[in-house]
Amino acid sequence: MARHLPRRRIRRALLAPVLAFGVTLGLTAAPAQAAAWHSCEQWGNTSLGGYTLYNNIWGKGAGAQCTWADSPASWGVWADHPGTGGIKSYPNAKKRLDRKISGLSSLTSGYRVTVPTTGAYNTAYDIWDTDHDYEVMLWMNHHGPVGPLGSPQGSATLGGHSWNVYKGRVTNPDGSYHDVFSFVRTSDSTSGTVDILPVLRWIRDVKGWWGDETIGDVQFGFEITSSPGGLEFFTRNLTVSAR
């Protein structure tokens, strides 16, 4: 089972040195057309249309990876991570909210992805509160030997999807911790919509795992454990809408 680790700034001091990517790799990984943004840097990121696009290579033993974007709704990743355990990266698009759950009347997202048939990865939303005390993951699909952190908490049908639910805790190097609530779709999906707000309210009102938290980030991307030989991941029609 792939252990989920916190994506905090403290990681920067703990990771392997920044990877060096050559010009040839950059040209290979880039889309055929000129993209609005393209980066092979470990922490490469940019702001596009109210979202942040992030290459985000953070795991031990990672290989090469490049991310490109035409827009927040249309972007892709080329990754060549070795066939070893442990999450290597989470290239993603992030929408910043800074809204309390009680202050939201709607939080929805649409997605369409193309993912490889080899390797080990999951396609997931990653939702954080502003204090980084809680993390909610919505696994839309996964492949290979990967799994959520924590223990099973039963199943639930929420936001238009049926999920197997897991709850775990991550202890950070500084001694702090955060709780992770993972919702793994009972069957893989590569396109559709998800109503996120009922999930957040269920955690608060039915399970009592958190209070009226302020939601900071809604991220969507690919949590890649291995992609030996170089694999491609594509996101199309991504939207995150809050009212």
N, C-alpha and C positions, 0 to 999 in steps of 0.2 A: 504494500500500500504506500502510495506516495505521501510523504509527510508534508503537510501544508505549513509554510513558514511565514512569519509576519513580513509585510512589505513596508517596513519603516526606514527612515533615513539612516538608522543605526546599522543597517546592512552594509552600507558603503565601506565601513571600516573593517568588515569581516570577510569581504569577498576576495576572490583571487584578483590579481592585477588586471587592469583593463585590457581587453583583447585587442590585438592589432589586426585590422582587416585590410587586405590589399585592394588596389584599384580593380583588378580582374574580378574579384569576388563581388565588388559593388556593382559592376556592370552585369554580371551574371544574375545577381539577385534582383535587379531593378526590373520594373515592368517594361514591356516593349515600348510603350509611349512614355514621354517625359512626365514624371509624376510631379505633383505640387511640392512634395517633400519626400526625401529618401535619406535614411541614415543606417549605417552599420556600426555606429558607436554604441558602447555598452549602455550608456544612459541617454542616448539620443532621444530628443523629444521636440515637439513643436506645438503651437496653438493654431487650430484651424476651425473656423466657424463656431466658436464657443465650446470646443472640445480640446483636450490635450491628447496628442498621439505620442506613444511612448514605446521605444524599442525594448527597454527594461530586461537586460540580461543580468541575472543576479545569483544564480545557483552555482554551487561548487562543481567544477569539472565541465563547465559549459564550453561549447564550441562556438562556431561563427553564426551570426544571425543579422539579417537586414530587414528593415521595415520600410514600406513606402505608402504614401497616401495621396489620392487625388482629392479627397474630401473626408470629413469624419465618417461619412456613410460608405465610403469606398476605399478600402485599403487592404494591404496584404503583407505577408511575412514569408521570407525564405530562411529556413533554419537548418543547420547541420550540427546537431548535438549528439554526442556519443550514446550508444545503447547501454547506459548505466542508470542506476536508480537515482532518485532525487530530482526535484523540479529544477530546471535550468533557467527558465525565463517565463515572463508573462507579458508579451507584447499586447498592448491594449489601447483602446480609446476611452477617455474619461470625461464624464460630464460632472461639473461641480454644482451641488445643490445648496448646501447649508440651510436646510429646512427641517424643522421638527416634524415628526410623524403626524402629530395632531394638526399641524399647519398645512398638511397636504390633503387635497381632495382627490388627486389622481397622480399616479406615477406609473407610466407604461413604457414599453420598449418594443421595437420591431427589429428583427435580425434575419439575415440570410447569409450562410457561410458555405464555403467549399473546403472540405478537410481531406487529408490523405487517408488512404486505407492501410497504411503501415505506420510504424512509430508508436509512441506512447504519449498521450496528451488528453486534455479535456478542453472543451469550449465552455466558458463560464462567465457569468456576471460576478463581479466582486464589489460588494457594497460595504462601505465603512461609515461608522459614526465619526464625528469631528474629533473626538478624543482618542480614536483608535483603540477603544476598549472592546469593540465588537466588530465582527466581520461576518457578512452573510454571503455565501456563495450559492449561485444557481447554476448547476451543471446542466447544460442543454444537450451535450453529447460527450462521449469519451471513447477512447480506443487504447488497447494495450493494458499492461499491468499498472494501472493507476487506481486510486480510490480516495475517498474523503477522509479527513482526520476525525477521530472520535468514535463514539459508540452509537449504534442505531437507536433512534427515538420513534420508530414507527413510520407510518406513511400519512400523507395528507394530500388533498386535492385543493389547490389554491392558484389563483391567477390564471386559470385556464390550462393548468398542467397538473399531472399526478407526479408526486415526488416520494422518494425515500429520504428520510430526514436523519441527519447525524449531528451530534453536538460534541465538541472537543475544546481543548484549551491549549494555547501555545505559551510557553514560558520564554520570554525574551532574554538576551544575554545580560541586560541590566537588572534582571530580577523581576521586572514587571511581567504582566501577562495580558492576553486578550482571548476572549471566547470566540469560537468559530461555529457558526450554524450553517451546515451544508445541506442543500436541497438538490438531490440527484434525480433527474427526470427518469421515470421508470422505463422509457424507451427513448432512443436517441432521436433528436430533432435537429435539422439543419436550417429550418426557416419557420417563421411564425411571429407571434406576438406574445408578450408576457405582461400580465398586470402585476407589477411588483408590490404595490401598496398593500394588498391583502396579505401577502407574505409577511411584511413588516408588522402589520397589525396582529397577525396570528402569533408571532413571536412575543409580542407585548401582551396581548389580551388573553390568549388561550394558554400559552406556556409560561408566561411571566418571566422570561429569560432576560428581558431588559425593560426599561421604562420608556418614557416619551423622549427617545433619543433624537438628537439632531443629526440628520443624514448628511454627510459631507460629500463623498464621492460615489458615483455609480460608474463602474468600469465594466468594459466588455472586451474579452480577448481570449487568447489561447495560452493555457498553462501547459508548457511543453516539458516533458521529461526526457524524451529521446526522439531524435529524427535523423538517424545516421544516413549519410550519403546526400543529404539535402532534401527537405520536403517543403512544400508550399501550402500556405493557409490563406484563404481569401475571405474578407468580409464585404458584404454588399447590403445596401439599404438599411444600415444601422440608424436607429433613431432612439433617443431618450427624451421623453416629454413629461414635464411636471406641472401641476396646477395646484 
